[in-house]
Amino acid sequence: MPAACLLTRMIVQLCVAVGAAQSLVLLSWTQASRHPQRWRLLALVCAAHGASLLELLDFPPLAGLLDAHALWALAEAGVAHAFAPPPVKALLMAQLRARRAAAGG
């Protein structure tokens, strides 16, 4: 195995390990916390890890259209949209309404 491939594999393994450690810290805090929105953090961590599995467990395109990376990007966009704070959502909706008004629709 070339040295560059070995280095790349080691970097990916390190990133996965650090991400898993961070998630364990967040999940531990979620369980210890009595914050009323702790379910959102728990859902966010689970959704982000589910999306990350699409990137790590690479597979060929489904029906020649969607591969693991495309599904990962779609899943991450959904996670970001679902957990964006309300002011960010309000700003995005205002921008969308302004574009529709400018387009005459």
MINU-892803 format. One line per field, with one value per residue (C-alpha): residue number from 1; x, y, z. Coordinates in steps of 0.1 Angstrom, whole numbers. Example, Ala and Ser with C-alpha at 12.3 -4.5 7.8 and 13.67 -1.06 7.14 Angstrom:
# residues 2
drendo = c(1 2)
x = c(123 137)
y = c(-45 -11)
z = c(78 71)
# end
This chain:
# residues 105
drendo = c(1 2 3 4 5 6 7 8 9 10 11 12 13 14 15 16 17 18 19 20 21 22 23 24 25 26 27 28 29 30 31 32 33 34 35 36 37 38 39 40 41 42 43 44 45 46 47 48 49 50 51 52 53 54 55 56 57 58 59 60 61 62 63 64 65 66 67 68 69 70 71 72 73 74 75 76 77 78 79 80 81 82 83 84 85 86 87 88 89 90 91 92 93 94 95 96 97 98 99 100 101 102 103 104 105)
x = c(0 15 24 -2 -31 -19 -17 -52 -66 -50 -64 -99 -97 -85 -114 -139 -124 -125 -161 -172 -155 -172 -205 -200 -194 -225 -246 -233 -241 -275 -283 -270 -287 -322 -324 -359 -346 -321 -341 -330 -294 -299 -318 -291 -262 -281 -291 -255 -240 -266 -256 -219 -224 -235 -201 -181 -199 -194 -215 -220 -248 -283 -300 -271 -282 -275 -243 -233 -218 -249 -272 -248 -251 -288 -290 -267 -288 -319 -302 -291 -326 -343 -321 -315 -326 -359 -343 -323 -354 -372 -344 -344 -382 -380 -353 -375 -405 -385 -372 -407 -420 -392 -399 -436 -448)
y = c(0 34 57 83 58 47 83 91 60 71 106 93 69 98 120 93 87 124 127 97 111 144 127 107 139 156 125 123 160 155 127 147 179 189 214 213 211 183 160 183 177 140 140 162 139 108 124 137 103 86 110 104 67 74 91 64 34 43 24 27 49 36 33 52 84 88 76 77 112 127 111 123 159 156 143 170 197 182 181 217 228 208 222 258 283 301 334 317 301 334 350 322 324 362 358 332 355 384 363 351 387 399 370 380 348)
z = c(0 -9 19 7 10 44 56 42 60 93 89 83 113 135 123 130 165 174 161 181 212 207 203 235 254 239 246 282 287 272 297 326 317 326 297 282 246 253 229 201 208 210 177 161 172 160 126 120 127 105 77 83 79 43 37 54 41 4 -21 -59 -74 -69 -103 -117 -100 -63 -47 -10 -12 -28 -2 25 12 10 46 60 43 60 94 90 80 108 135 123 149 143 134 107 93 94 74 48 44 40 13 -5 -4 -17 -46 -55 -54 -76 -100 -101 -86)
# end
